[in-house]
Amino acid sequence: MRCLVTGATGYIGGRLAPRLLAEGHTVRCLARTAGRLRDVPWAAEAEVVEGDLRRPETLPAVFAGIEVAYYLVHSLGQRGFEAADREAATNFAEAARAAGVRRIVYLGGPEPAEREGLPSAHLRSRAEVARILLASGVPTAVLRAAVIIGSGSASFEMLRYLTERLPAMVTPRWVRNRIQPIAVRDVLRYLAGCAHLPADVNRAFDIGGPDVLTFTEMMQRYARVAGLRPRVILPVRPLTPSLSSHWVGLITPVPNAIARPLVESLVHEAVAHEHDIARYVPDPPDGLTGFDQAVALALTKVRDAQVETRWSNASGPDAPAEPLPSDPRWSGGTAYTDLRERVVDAPPAALWRVIEGVGGENGWYSFPLAWSVRGWMDRLIGGVGLRRGRRDPHRLQVGEALDFWRVEEIVPGELLRLRAEMRLPGRAWLEMRAEPDGDGRSRYVQRAVFLPRGLPGHLYWASVAPFHAVVFGGMARNIARGAEHPG
């Protein structure tokens, strides 16, 4: 089918577009600035058009020839977002009807029970958008989801940062409210499946995963999956949603303008009241993805030691939990980096010889005492230390030990990536590259990456970061010098 995806620069849209392409659909993506989708791995397969849902004169060409239109945009975090969403949804509905679109699909939020009182502004706006689209005259499917589990979603990142950074916390009472989270891969299954709904289906569907949990239980189970100690959680009465949002903004990098409406939404229970969607989009043979599995999938980047996000892997339908270039900059968890670059007055081959000779008897090219002390400390706490040396003084192979590192990747003449095996409150890598720089010169690029685990990981990085200028800075200088003056 010919599908229009709005919000393709966002979290869900950026994952849905490649899934629709993989299923054989023709995909057109609407963006206010087409250049924002230039670097996504599937850009060449989709049609990207510029337009603005708040400028109706730009929409006729956008909707021309479209059969299924996905509404995946919202103005959350902006001032006056309710009015902005109302205007955008109205323009979308009118343009879809005028173009003869056969189906609208909208991903909205849960609908609180009447006994819980008035919904938050966030949920109220989502419900209003749903009503506008359902009344458009175009058959519409509204999918109502609560917390979506996938790296990059604001609600999941809030859960991630709170759990990782606070081994003990005082929380508001809403952490006892029941929530039915759903894995992002199941959300995408439903969205894609709704393209094939019968024409007489014009209604909302609740969607959720197999687990109904409190936010407290979600934090404890996240901690278990992530290998953290159980969290100490003490709910108290005085923390209002407003105070809670400031607390979330202080502890996590989720912007306060986004955290506040999300927190206000969590005041309400978010449990699916029906599972009618399964009549049209059947559950997979092995069932919907459970919470623990969804968290593990979302943490794949860390678990599989993928230091650099592999966007090409993440863009396919089988890996929707990985971060994408269109995700918020605070998504995917904290990664501390130390980056050093130097222009080397020697060809890349000479620079590579020095890089591949690192470690063992050759040392680490800077502050030998610091490296030795780090090795002794590692041995004292049961680690491998620096005694393992290296197998060959000149050549390295993937998988072999190198002092307290292991060779994770090697591209001869270009790249050496080492994974730390010393005892650390997190995971660490050291990456060294030799790149041509013209006129017989080269460029040395050195990057250390640390993915902290819990609060001890963040404190560890803060304690060692002041020494990086000496250790890593000296290493970069001496590697460059060794390539320029061999002997």
Summary of the structure (lengths in Angstrom):
residues: 487
radius of gyration: 25.6
end to end distance: 65.4
largest distance: 80.1
contacts: 1650
relative contact order: 0.10
helix: 41%
strand: 21%
